[in-house]
Amino acid sequence: HTYSSMGRTFFIGGNWKSHGSTSMVGELCGSLKNNVGAACHIEIVISPPAVYLPTAQILLADSAISLAAQNCSAYGEGAYTGEISAGMLEELRIPYVILGHSERRSIFKETEKEVGTKVARAMHSGLKVIACIGETLEQRESGAMYSVLEQQLAPIMDAVGSEASAWSNVVVAYEPVWAIGTGVVASPQQAQDAHTYIRKLFATKISARVAEDLRIIYGGSVNGNNCGELKSMEDVDGFLVGGASIKAGEFLRIIESAQD
């Protein structure tokens, strides 16, 4: 059974990671707003560091571009020094949050369980979630890739539940760790194979309807040169762009190629 990509709005996310300054936010947001028409038929979401979200929000008002936080707390409000709760992001009207990014998992030791808790918090607060999963090169080469993806998805599936309406607020980002920031990009076929597997897993574990409607996006060294080929794959519903998202020209090229 192949799932039609027909009702799935193409999604382009730009993860700025820990890059930014007031001037950079001004320049990038200005450039994106001036070059992306309001009638844009794809979804574009950028994710500057949390301290710049309110500035970016003002600069992008009345544009087709919305915002995501790069993380949120596994806790609600309270005595959790240094944490930003999902409720605060919701109150600021930041629509999305990126959760489970491999840098959070590897550098900050976030466990699968903690990612699941964060997803539940975010959904409960009314945020939409960009949930990231992906295997390391070692896991891929040892044949563990699919079981790793299933293991990473399990707590996310538990957190969201089985309702199609809840899943409409989730985007799954497949980001093979060996391709993030390395310049090594998964071949279009490698991306397609992983996305097909993820979609079939959703059909089995959740429902055929959720599998068909779910947007599964690819991340890992996406740039203006390789995005066209990746986009042509049936189960690639968008991109989560890293380094190329903080170069206005490059990010605009990716947006443009997605609208062809």
Summary of the structure (lengths in Angstrom):
residues: 260
radius of gyration: 17.1
end to end distance: 27.0
largest distance: 49.5
contacts: 871
relative contact order: 0.16
helix: 47%
strand: 15%
